[in-house]
Amino acid sequence: MAVSLNVLENLKAAPDAERALANYRELASDYDASCSRIEALRLLAVRALRLQPGETVFDIACGTGPLLPLLARTVGSNGRVVGVEHSPEMATLARRRVERLRLGNHVSILQCPVEQLDSDLQADALLFCYAHDVLQSPAAIDRLIQRSRPGARIAMVGMKTLPWLWGWPVNCFNMYRARQYLTTYAGLDRPWRLLERRSAQLCEIDTALWGSAYLTVGRLAGTTTAYTQPEKETV
Ligand SMILES: C[S@@+](CC[C@H](N)C(=O)[O-])C[C@H]1O[C@@H](n2cnc3c(N)ncnc32)[C@H](O)[C@@H]1O
């Protein structure tokens, strides 16, 4: 019953924060074990951000924080890593990871909806790993634009749909499989559309899982420097 409800509810056009919180209350304890097949893609996204020592990066919807150690090492102790996560259960696991691995004071977890992100820091770079609900929330995107430097770099990975004419079996399989990890199927054909509507320059540079996962990079509006696409890399 819970399964079919998730599929039907996900047909709504907007993310549902309450349902997401309820889903991740159940998913949190086994979350890391369930994500092995997306690890390589996540690493590609971090590399594509081309972080420099001393920079500030926001890991949007950081979940249990699997990328925090790599982000912390890359920006170094003079940089800042901010994980933003609204699920208390996921944020607790992220904080435990920070403590267990002694990542340092330059790594922090803000437990709040991205829509209410309040930080004195401004992001040089934004990372979205399987953060579909956030990407479909206009309020979240507007908040992130306010909290980032003009022209901040962006890298995102996640699930997307193939053209329905021939890709429908893969789409149906993936959408069913992902039913608890997101709360809206809206925007799956081009998950970064809301950012583009706000003049972000974005380019899909790689796909995986037969085209049903994407790596898209670029930058927010607000700089006159042209964006140079990174070389395609493999992990
Ligand atoms: C599929 S998980 C991805 C977690 C992590 N980025 C990763 O790569 O494993 C999606 C995460 O988004 C979080 N989330 C969803 N909507 C959110 C929002 N509006 N604000 C903050 N976190 C949100 C969920 O709680 C969940 O932890």
The ligand as an SDF file (V2000), in Angstrom:
LIG
                    3D

 27 29  0  0  0  0  0  0  0  0999 V2000
   18.3980   10.8680   -2.5560 C   0  0  0  0  0  0  0  0  0  0  0  0
   18.9230   11.7000   -1.1020 S   0  0  0  0  0  0  0  0  0  0  0  0
   20.5240   12.2820   -1.6190 C   0  0  0  0  0  0  0  0  0  0  0  0
   21.4850   12.4280   -0.4780 C   0  0  0  0  0  0  0  0  0  0  0  0
   22.9270   12.7250   -0.8720 C   0  0  0  0  0  0  0  0  0  0  0  0
   23.0450   13.9690   -1.5900 N   0  0  0  0  0  0  0  0  0  0  0  0
   23.5150   11.6030   -1.6680 C   0  0  0  0  0  0  0  0  0  0  0  0
   24.1120   11.8400   -2.7180 O   0  0  0  0  0  0  0  0  0  0  0  0
   23.4210   10.4480   -1.2280 O   0  0  0  0  0  0  0  0  0  0  0  0
   17.9380   13.1710   -1.1390 C   0  0  0  0  0  0  0  0  0  0  0  0
   18.0720   13.9950    0.1180 C   0  0  0  0  0  0  0  0  0  0  0  0
   17.4230   15.2370   -0.0800 O   0  0  0  0  0  0  0  0  0  0  0  0
   16.8920   15.6560    1.1800 C   0  0  0  0  0  0  0  0  0  0  0  0
   15.9220   16.7290    0.8910 N   0  0  0  0  0  0  0  0  0  0  0  0
   14.8170   16.6410    0.1380 C   0  0  0  0  0  0  0  0  0  0  0  0
   14.1940   17.8410    0.0670 N   0  0  0  0  0  0  0  0  0  0  0  0
   14.9430   18.6990    0.8040 C   0  0  0  0  0  0  0  0  0  0  0  0
   14.8410   20.0920    1.1130 C   0  0  0  0  0  0  0  0  0  0  0  0
   13.8210   20.8240    0.6330 N   0  0  0  0  0  0  0  0  0  0  0  0
   15.7650   20.6450    1.8910 N   0  0  0  0  0  0  0  0  0  0  0  0
   16.8050   19.9190    2.3780 C   0  0  0  0  0  0  0  0  0  0  0  0
   16.9570   18.5900    2.1200 N   0  0  0  0  0  0  0  0  0  0  0  0
   16.0510   18.0000    1.3290 C   0  0  0  0  0  0  0  0  0  0  0  0
   16.3290   14.3690    1.7270 C   0  0  0  0  0  0  0  0  0  0  0  0
   16.0620   14.4400    3.1090 O   0  0  0  0  0  0  0  0  0  0  0  0
   17.4390   13.3840    1.3600 C   0  0  0  0  0  0  0  0  0  0  0  0
   18.3810   13.2760    2.3790 O   0  0  0  0  0  0  0  0  0  0  0  0
  1  2  1  0
  2  3  1  0
  2 10  1  0
  3  4  1  0
  4  5  1  0
  5  6  1  0
  5  7  1  0
  7  8  2  0
  7  9  1  0
 10 11  1  0
 11 12  1  0
 11 26  1  0
 12 13  1  0
 13 14  1  0
 13 24  1  0
 14 15  1  0
 14 23  1  0
 15 16  2  0
 16 17  1  0
 17 18  1  0
 17 23  2  0
 18 19  1  0
 18 20  2  0
 20 21  1  0
 21 22  2  0
 22 23  1  0
 24 25  1  0
 24 26  1  0
 26 27  1  0
M  CHG  2   2   1   9  -1
M  END
$$$$
